[in-house]
Amino acid sequence: MNFHLSLNDAIQQLAKQKEERFTVLLEHGTMRIEYYAPKDVDPQMPHSQDEIYVIASGYAKFFRDGERVQCKPGDVLFVPAKMVHRFENFSDDFATWVIFYGKEGGEAK
């Protein structure tokens, strides 16, 4: 199993998928790591697992449950399962690592 991912690896893998905005790079148990680079609009719908975003390049406004924050490379964002969220007003070079984890429906409280 691959345990090391580079930004260049992610960019190259996404480029091979031409029409996709994301690519899955690693899966283990309930964890999945993706690279996501939306174009024009971010059409995301709420996900069934908790997720973490680590901004890789560019900038954007991030909308999460009625709140907006500016984000840039190196920033980390958390979204619990089933919460409405999306990136807005992002730069052409915007991309982020996405880490999904935990049980479907979110972690027990």
C-alpha positions, -999 to 999 in steps of 0.1 A, spaced: 0 0 0 12 35 -8 19 55 23 35 86 8 17 110 -15 31 141 -31 13 171 -45 28 164 -79 15 128 -78 -20 140 -71 -19 166 -99 -7 140 -124 -33 115 -114 -61 141 -116 -49 152 -151 -53 116 -164 -90 117 -154 -97 147 -177 -134 153 -168 -131 147 -130 -127 173 -104 -113 149 -79 -92 117 -77 -89 91 -50 -53 85 -40 -54 63 -9 -80 42 9 -76 22 42 -104 11 64 -129 40 67 -103 66 56 -100 79 20 -77 106 7 -86 126 -24 -72 155 -43 -100 180 -53 -96 208 -78 -130 223 -87 -135 243 -119 -159 273 -121 -184 260 -95 -181 237 -65 -212 214 -68 -206 195 -35 -234 180 -16 -231 170 21 -211 138 26 -219 108 47 -185 109 66 -166 135 85 -140 152 64 -109 174 66 -96 197 39 -60 208 37 -56 236 12 -29 227 -13 -29 257 -37 -47 289 -45 -74 306 -24 -111 304 -18 -139 314 4 -153 284 23 -190 282 32 -199 258 60 -233 258 77 -240 295 71 -205 307 79 -178 318 55 -140 320 59 -112 329 36 -87 300 31 -52 297 16 -25 270 12 -17 253 45 -51 260 60 -71 231 75 -109 229 75 -132 204 93 -167 195 81 -188 170 101 -208 144 82 -240 157 65 -232 194 69 -237 217 39 -204 232 26 -187 243 -5 -158 265 -19 -168 298 -34 -149 325 -54 -119 303 -57 -88 310 -78 -81 291 -110 -53 272 -93 -73 263 -62 -69 226 -50 -72 208 -18 -65 175 -1 -97 159 12 -96 133 40 -128 113 46 -128 92 77 -150 75 104 -183 57 102 -210 67 78 -233 93 93 -204 108 114 -189 99 147 -210 90 177 -213 118 202 
